[in-house]
Amino acid sequence: MGAGAGSGRGQLFLRSLLFLLLAGPPARHPARGQLRYAVPEELEHGAFVANLGEDLGLDVSTLSARRFRIVSRAGARQHLEVNLENGILFVNERIDREEVCEAGGTCLLHLQLLVESPLELYRVEVEVLDINDHAPTFPWQEYVLEVAESAVLGARFPLESAQDPDVGTNSVHTYRLSPNGFFSLEVQTRSDASKFAELVLERALDREQQRLHRVLLTALDGGVPERSGTAHILITVLDANDNVPAFDQPSYGVSLPEDAPAGTLVIQLNATDLDEGPNGEIEYSFSGHAPPRVRELFHVEPRSGQVLLKGRLDYERASLHELYVQAKDRGPSAVAVHCRVLVHLLDVNDNAPEVTLTSVSTPVLEDAPPGTVIAVISVLDRDSGDNGRVSCEVGPNVPFELRSSFRNYYTLVTTQALDREAVPEYNVSITARDMGSPALLTRSTLTIPVSDVNDNAPRFLQPSYSVYVMENNAPGASICSVSALDPDCQQNAYLSYSIADGHIHGMPVGTYVSINSDSGHMYALRSLDYEQIRSFQIQVQAQDAGFPPLSANVTVHIFVLDQNDNAPVIVSPMPRNGSVATELVPRSARPGYLVGTVSAVDADAGLNSRLSYQLLQATDFTLFSVAPDTGELRTLRSFLEQDASRQQLVVQVRDGGQPALSATVSLLLSVVETMPQTLSDFSEFSLPPEVSSSSPLTLYLLVSLGSISFTFLLAILILTAIRCRGERRSRQGDGCSPPRCHCCPGARPSSDGLKTSNLTAQPPAGTTAATCLDVPAGGPPGYCYKVCLGPESAQSDFMFLKPCSPPRNNEKDPGKRSRPEQHLQVSKEAKQPNTDWLPPSTQRPALKRY
């Protein structure tokens, strides 16, 4: 192609621009129509086609963000492209109209433009204008034409037609013949507007004068500039074969289904020749200008004239085939005659619909409102008529539907709210079905994952938790584990555990227990004591990591289990330092005589506080027995003359724990003939050496131990509220005066008239000094009770009993009666007794004499 070709392209380009200007601006609402442009073929890369951003009314600055693009089928060549910076449609690669559109007529490129956020679809048609880029060509550069010398004037000899891939005025427009004296040229037009030339004999031939004639045939197109192609025709003058074959009709028409198999008879041609012999034998063949595609699809039997199907037909590629068949006899100077066969193809529903997912917006949020566009789907059926009409539908039982936007274009939208926890992913089956008979269908599956939204709060596996922890546990030990579930996923399901703020016995809950925020394991931060706290509850919260975060609470009940960590404590009779408890027993006592009752308490609970009594040591085991449940000390038989007057007993109190803990008390029983009138105390004290014992004082027990025990309990409640007060205020407030109460620090009776009790209480080692208060009003006359409480009185036991009596006339040194140092003290470490297994009050009398 030379300079003329370039000039022709320029003129066609200007003409296309003029067409665009005359067509006016494209529609601003592509949903109601489509844009159409025209562009010449063979433009270089980057050539301007149209300003789509302006014509579609789009914001050019957002084209890249909204993914503005041309959607094409897989494998299709991308002739045009869009510049996302300015919205200009330009030529991406050279467009050859003859390659893109094999058939003649208008050549259109159908573009689908897609833009997201929101999703919009536009359709654009670009007409490819033909330029004169091909010159006419002949099948052969030289033709041999045999003409009988007997040919009459005006005889016509069809010549091979030139082929030009261009269309319209750029195709073959006319033919020219070089000047000669025998032949002229006439140009004929076929029904499809194509041109062919016929050689007309203008002067009689004489073989003897000129055997050969050479002429030049030129084919010209109508383009600007004009292009041409030439072929040399060698005309050989033959001897007369004055009859030529003749077809029944110059043109034939036949219909053939496109799925006809190879070897199918298309048509039976018949030509006749009036000559005889070889001059009358006819041979059939395609004419020289039959296109290659026709020769690939059809075959002509030379002898029979049958036109047979050779290749595979395709209605969608070409619905009409035009065959030119010639018939020529076998005589000398044979002249070929031509006929045209038009083969019309009948469409067969042989193409299933094609489903293309143009754009897919996945995953979809589970809280997406109904009507959210998920995908744009295009369907195509290459068949025609009802065979090419397609309907599209989705499978049942899915919350999606198809809505038609353009012909053969659908949008897949949601119809209801989604729930990822119920269905995390949908496999949507899309079925495209044509209207042919039988109908063909195509199914395509679209996987739509549903993304999670934090719409579910955590849920604990149990409505509440009950935890049992043995007391004296090691600090930091794991006590239980709580667990919650969140049906959401990823960070919306990541749970962290925490303990709600609160107080347990006035202390923050965080000082008792802690929790692992990831696993939910709970740990005790301190050693628990059943005797101080038996149960408590805490609130545990599980919170997810979603936005906004959701949480749930559960109550954890923690029960402290008792451990046998407290030994029994003897409360009656009370042992004293350096002495044992003593008691008087009449020698006349009969079997079963109640000598007294040993009482003890245990701060533990349950079986750990269930006490049993047994006689561990005795001077004579046949004389006394102890009730194992009540601790009652009774005689087994009557006293004999040979029985010792002083009986030494050791009573053991054992709890029911594992291992069992025990305590013992020693008793000294004196067997007397007659009982004194005044009840004595349980025992006598061993006084320090500096205290004179020249005038002994006999002390008697005035009341039963049952009433004393009741008084003890009442004193505990009163003294716990009062706490420890000074001894002086105790003297003044409690009415304890030296003339009446010798246990008060201000009045010291003579040691000669005092006989101390042997009932002792041994405080545990390492305890601090206790505060002692005198309670004279709670006991029987003549007694002053010394109550000893530790600094933590709420946890202190108390032991007392010191007899008080008025001074006697023979007492010489009242100041030596008692010493403050002899007040009994009980450690603050001792715990409050557990009353679960205390014997009834009727079974708790102290040792007494009658």
Order of alpha helices (4+ residues) and beta strands (2+ residues): alpha-beta-beta-alpha-beta-beta-beta-alpha-beta-beta-beta-beta-beta-beta-beta-beta-beta-beta-beta-beta-beta-beta-alpha-beta-beta-beta-beta-beta-beta-beta-beta-beta-beta-beta-beta-beta-beta-beta-beta-beta-beta-beta-beta-beta-beta-beta-beta-beta-beta-beta-beta-beta-beta-beta-beta-alpha-alpha-beta-beta-beta
